[in-house]
Amino acid sequence: MGTVRFINIGYGNVVSSEKIVAIVLPDAAPVKRLVQDARANGNIIDATCGRKTRAVIITDSGHVVLSALLPETICARVQNYKDTEEE
């Protein structure tokens, strides 16, 4: 386990790349239920800064992070960090 890498998820918000389990679109009904349950349990982190939610990040601690960036954008950023670690 090396240095902790943080991924920018938009508007100055970051999340640890080691904690990310999944990055999904918010449109599907199961994801909407997951977000509602996390909000009810106090496990939601809204990092959209008032913008439309375009990605839902699920962490290994059970927290659900909402981002205004597309999942593809966040995934590319995670992949870029992993590529630099391998060098």
N, CA, C and O of each residue as an XYZ file, in Angstrom:
348
protein
N       0.855     -1.178      0.000
C       0.000      0.000      0.000
C       0.892      1.229      0.000
O       1.613      1.484      0.965
N       0.840      1.988     -1.086
C       1.680      3.174     -1.225
C       0.975      4.416     -0.742
O       0.210      4.394      0.222
N       1.250      5.477     -1.424
C       0.631      6.755     -1.083
C      -0.858      6.730     -1.416
O      -1.291      6.072     -2.362
N      -1.612      7.448     -0.632
C      -3.044      7.556     -0.899
C      -3.232      8.500     -2.073
O      -2.720      9.619     -2.068
N      -3.963      8.046     -3.074
C      -4.241      8.861     -4.257
C      -5.678      9.364     -4.182
O      -6.609      8.596     -3.937
N      -5.838     10.649     -4.394
C      -7.166     11.240     -4.403
C      -7.571     11.557     -5.828
O      -6.767     12.046     -6.621
N      -8.819     11.277     -6.146
C      -9.376     11.518     -7.468
C     -10.298     12.728     -7.379
O     -11.169     12.791     -6.512
N     -10.100     13.689     -8.283
C     -10.970     14.854     -8.345
C     -12.298     14.419     -8.958
O     -12.339     13.928    -10.086
N     -13.382     14.603     -8.209
C     -14.708     14.206     -8.698
C     -15.545     15.422     -9.072
O     -16.761     15.329     -9.240
N     -14.873     16.564     -9.198
C     -15.559     17.768     -9.669
C     -15.683     18.842     -8.622
O     -15.964     18.570     -7.455
N     -15.466     20.082     -9.061
C     -15.674     21.278     -8.247
C     -14.872     21.278     -6.952
O     -15.352     21.717     -5.907
N     -13.650     20.782     -7.040
C     -12.757     20.803     -5.885
C     -12.969     19.678     -4.896
O     -12.331     19.661     -3.843
N     -13.836     18.748     -5.200
C     -14.097     17.616     -4.315
C     -13.259     16.426     -4.747
O     -13.081     16.178     -5.940
N     -12.747     15.694     -3.772
C     -11.910     14.532     -4.067
C     -12.349     13.332     -3.240
O     -12.975     13.475     -2.189
N     -12.009     12.145     -3.734
C     -12.283     10.905     -3.018
C     -11.056     10.004     -3.170
O     -10.375     10.044     -4.195
N     -10.781      9.206     -2.167
C      -9.638      8.304     -2.206
C      -9.883      7.206     -3.242
O     -10.916      6.538     -3.220
N      -8.929      7.030     -4.141
C      -9.087      6.027     -5.198
C      -9.128      4.608     -4.625
O      -9.704      3.708     -5.235
N      -8.522      4.413     -3.465
C      -8.496      3.088     -2.844
C      -9.850      2.696     -2.256
O     -10.101      1.513     -2.027
N     -10.712      3.657     -2.013
C     -11.996      3.391     -1.375
C     -13.125      3.142     -2.377
O     -14.204      2.695     -1.989
N     -12.889      3.425     -3.659
C     -13.943      3.304     -4.671
C     -14.197      1.839     -4.998
O     -13.274      1.097     -5.332
N     -15.466      1.429     -4.897
C     -15.885      0.083     -5.258
C     -16.536      0.098     -6.637
O     -16.291     -0.785     -7.459
N     -17.378      1.122     -6.886
C     -18.083      1.205     -8.161
C     -18.420      2.655     -8.475
O     -18.586      3.485     -7.581
N     -18.514      2.935     -9.780
C     -18.957      4.244    -10.268
C     -20.063      3.953    -11.260
O     -19.814      3.354    -12.307
N     -21.293      4.370    -10.946
C     -22.447      4.001    -11.758
C     -23.279      5.223    -12.139
O     -23.181      6.285    -11.524
N     -24.102      5.037    -13.174
C     -25.046      6.075    -13.583
C     -26.209      6.115    -12.589
O     -26.595      5.077    -12.051
N     -26.765      7.288    -12.343
C     -27.835      7.407    -11.343
C     -29.237      7.092    -11.866
O     -30.210      7.226    -11.123
N     -29.360      6.678    -13.118
C     -30.671      6.541    -13.747
C     -31.445      5.272    -13.384
O     -32.676      5.295    -13.355
N     -30.764      4.188    -13.113
C     -31.428      2.910    -12.864
C     -32.168      2.920    -11.519
O     -31.733      3.553    -10.556
N     -33.277      2.215    -11.482
C     -34.098      2.163    -10.270
C     -33.323      1.629     -9.056
O     -33.452      2.196     -7.971
N     -32.523      0.562     -9.195
C     -31.777      0.093     -8.016
C     -30.790      1.131     -7.477
O     -30.574      1.218     -6.269
N     -30.203      1.905     -8.364
C     -29.267      2.948     -7.933
C     -30.028      4.063     -7.225
O     -29.552      4.604     -6.227
N     -31.203      4.406     -7.735
C     -32.034      5.428     -7.083
C     -32.412      4.985     -5.676
O     -32.404      5.788     -4.743
N     -32.746      3.698     -5.525
C     -33.072      3.168     -4.188
C     -31.850      3.205     -3.275
O     -31.960      3.538     -2.095
N     -30.692      2.864     -3.822
C     -29.446      2.900     -3.057
C     -29.177      4.309     -2.540
O     -28.795      4.485     -1.383
N     -29.374      5.313     -3.394
C     -29.163      6.711     -3.006
C     -30.175      7.112     -1.929
O     -29.811      7.763     -0.949
N     -31.435      6.728     -2.106
C     -32.465      7.055     -1.112
C     -32.146      6.409      0.241
O     -32.279      7.049      1.284
N     -31.729      5.150      0.218
C     -31.385      4.451      1.468
C     -30.181      5.101      2.143
O     -30.163      5.270      3.362
N     -29.174      5.465      1.345
C     -27.975      6.108      1.906
C     -28.334      7.458      2.515
O     -27.809      7.835      3.563
N     -29.230      8.183      1.851
C     -29.659      9.485      2.375
C     -30.396      9.301      3.706
O     -30.189     10.069      4.646
N     -31.251      8.286      3.778
C     -32.012      8.021      5.008
C     -31.093      7.582      6.154
O     -31.362      7.878      7.318
N     -30.004      6.874      5.816
C     -29.075      6.372      6.832
C     -27.949      7.341      7.153
O     -27.126      7.071      8.028
N     -27.905      8.463      6.455
C     -26.850      9.438      6.696
C     -25.513      9.060      6.075
O     -24.468      9.548      6.504
N     -25.539      8.194      5.067
C     -24.313      7.747      4.402
C     -24.122      8.378      3.029
O     -23.365      7.858      2.209
N     -24.793      9.481      2.774
C     -24.696     10.145      1.466
C     -23.731     11.317      1.563
O     -23.714     12.042      2.558
N     -22.933     11.494      0.524
C     -22.054     12.660      0.420
C     -22.377     13.311     -0.916
O     -22.089     12.751     -1.973
N     -22.973     14.486     -0.865
C     -23.370     15.193     -2.081
C     -22.254     16.138     -2.500
O     -22.048     17.182     -1.881
N     -21.538     15.767     -3.549
C     -20.426     16.580     -4.055
C     -20.776     17.215     -5.398
O     -19.890     17.500     -6.204
N     -22.068     17.436     -5.636
C     -22.502     17.986     -6.923
C     -22.485     19.504     -6.955
O     -22.547     20.097     -8.032
N     -22.403     20.141     -5.802
C     -22.442     21.606     -5.710
C     -23.696     22.178     -6.370
O     -23.643     23.210     -7.039
N     -24.808     21.503     -6.176
C     -26.086     21.989     -6.689
C     -26.366     21.647     -8.142
O     -27.397     22.051     -8.679
N     -25.485     20.922     -8.781
C     -25.679     20.553    -10.179
C     -26.324     19.176    -10.272
O     -26.494     18.487     -9.266
N     -26.680     18.785    -11.494
C     -27.325     17.500    -11.717
C     -26.353     16.360    -11.391
O     -25.178     16.408    -11.755
N     -26.861     15.338    -10.702
C     -26.055     14.160    -10.398
C     -25.889     13.339    -11.664
O     -26.869     12.917    -12.278
N     -24.619     13.115    -12.054
C     -24.341     12.349    -13.267
C     -23.605     11.050    -12.972
O     -23.487     10.181    -13.836
N     -23.106     10.924    -11.732
C     -22.435      9.684    -11.335
C     -22.654      9.435     -9.853
O     -22.720     10.367     -9.052
N     -22.766      8.162     -9.505
C     -22.886      7.737     -8.119
C     -21.681      6.858     -7.828
O     -21.460      5.846     -8.494
N     -20.903      7.253     -6.825
C     -19.698      6.522     -6.446
C     -19.997      5.769     -5.160
O     -20.421      6.356     -4.164
N     -19.772      4.467     -5.195
C     -20.006      3.631     -4.027
C     -18.646      3.284     -3.431
O     -17.745      2.837     -4.140
N     -18.504      3.492     -2.121
C     -17.220      3.253     -1.460
C     -17.271      1.975     -0.633
O     -18.343      1.437     -0.355
N     -16.090      1.502     -0.245
C     -16.017      0.271      0.542
C     -16.538      0.440      1.964
O     -16.777     -0.548      2.657
N     -16.714      1.677      2.401
C     -17.248      1.928      3.744
C     -18.776      2.020      3.749
O     -19.392      2.205      4.798
N     -19.382      1.888      2.554
C     -20.831      1.974      2.452
C     -21.349      3.371      2.178
O     -22.557      3.566      2.044
N     -20.458      4.345      2.091
C     -20.875      5.697      1.755
C     -21.176      5.788      0.258
O     -20.572      5.096     -0.561
N     -22.113      6.650     -0.068
C     -22.501      6.886     -1.456
C     -22.189      8.345     -1.761
O     -22.690      9.250     -1.094
N     -21.359      8.562     -2.774
C     -20.927      9.911     -3.144
C     -21.577     10.280     -4.461
O     -21.496      9.532     -5.434
N     -22.230     11.450     -4.490
C     -22.854     11.943     -5.716
C     -21.917     12.931     -6.383
O     -21.363     13.811     -5.725
N     -21.739     12.786     -7.694
C     -20.848     13.670     -8.444
C     -21.565     14.221     -9.666
O     -22.451     13.575    -10.225
N     -21.171     15.423    -10.074
C     -21.735     16.043    -11.265
C     -20.958     15.659    -12.525
O     -21.341     16.041    -13.630
N     -19.867     14.905    -12.362
C     -19.096     14.446    -13.519
C     -19.641     13.114    -14.014
O     -20.245     12.359    -13.252
N     -19.426     12.831    -15.286
C     -19.840     11.551    -15.847
C     -18.959     10.423    -15.318
O     -17.785     10.647    -15.023
N     -19.510      9.213    -15.196
C     -18.706      8.079    -14.741
C     -17.465      7.852    -15.601
O     -16.410      7.489    -15.082
N     -17.585      8.064    -16.908
C     -16.442      7.877    -17.808
C     -15.294      8.813    -17.452
O     -14.129      8.420    -17.505
N     -15.622     10.047    -17.089
C     -14.612     11.033    -16.721
C     -13.896     10.613    -15.445
O     -12.668     10.665    -15.373
N     -14.658     10.199    -14.444
C     -14.073      9.781    -13.175
C     -13.233      8.519    -13.378
O     -12.136      8.403    -12.831
N     -13.746      7.586    -14.159
C     -13.030      6.344    -14.426
C     -11.702      6.627    -15.132
O     -10.688      6.003    -14.820
N     -11.707      7.559    -16.077
C     -10.469      7.925    -16.777
C      -9.458      8.510    -15.805
O      -8.262      8.242    -15.920
N      -9.920      9.299    -14.856
C      -9.021      9.887    -13.859
C      -8.438      8.807    -12.946
O      -7.256      8.854    -12.603
N      -9.253      7.849    -12.558
C      -8.763      6.743    -11.736
C      -7.725      5.955    -12.528
O      -6.673      5.600    -11.997
N      -8.018      5.683    -13.788
C      -7.101      4.904    -14.626
C      -5.779      5.655    -14.828
O      -4.713      5.040    -14.828
N      -5.843      6.976    -15.000
C      -4.627      7.770    -15.161
C      -3.735      7.670    -13.928
O      -2.514      7.579    -14.053
N      -4.334      7.688    -12.738
C      -3.554      7.556    -11.509
C      -2.938      6.168    -11.413
O      -1.786      6.027    -11.003
N      -3.702      5.134    -11.792
C      -3.170      3.777    -11.728
C      -2.036      3.587    -12.722
O      -1.070      2.880    -12.432
N      -2.141      4.211    -13.893
C      -1.079      4.117    -14.894
C       0.208      4.767    -14.397
O       1.298      4.254    -14.647
N       0.086      5.903    -13.688
C       1.272      6.577    -13.185
C       1.904      5.802    -12.032
O       3.111      5.905    -11.811
N       1.112      5.031    -11.299
C       1.648      4.213    -10.204
C       2.492      3.067    -10.750
O       3.474      2.668    -10.125
N       2.113      2.530    -11.920
C       2.812      1.390    -12.492
C       4.182      1.772    -13.068
O       5.051      0.915    -13.222
N       4.368      3.027    -13.378
C       5.635      3.459    -13.982
C       6.761      3.523    -12.989
O       7.885      3.871    -13.352
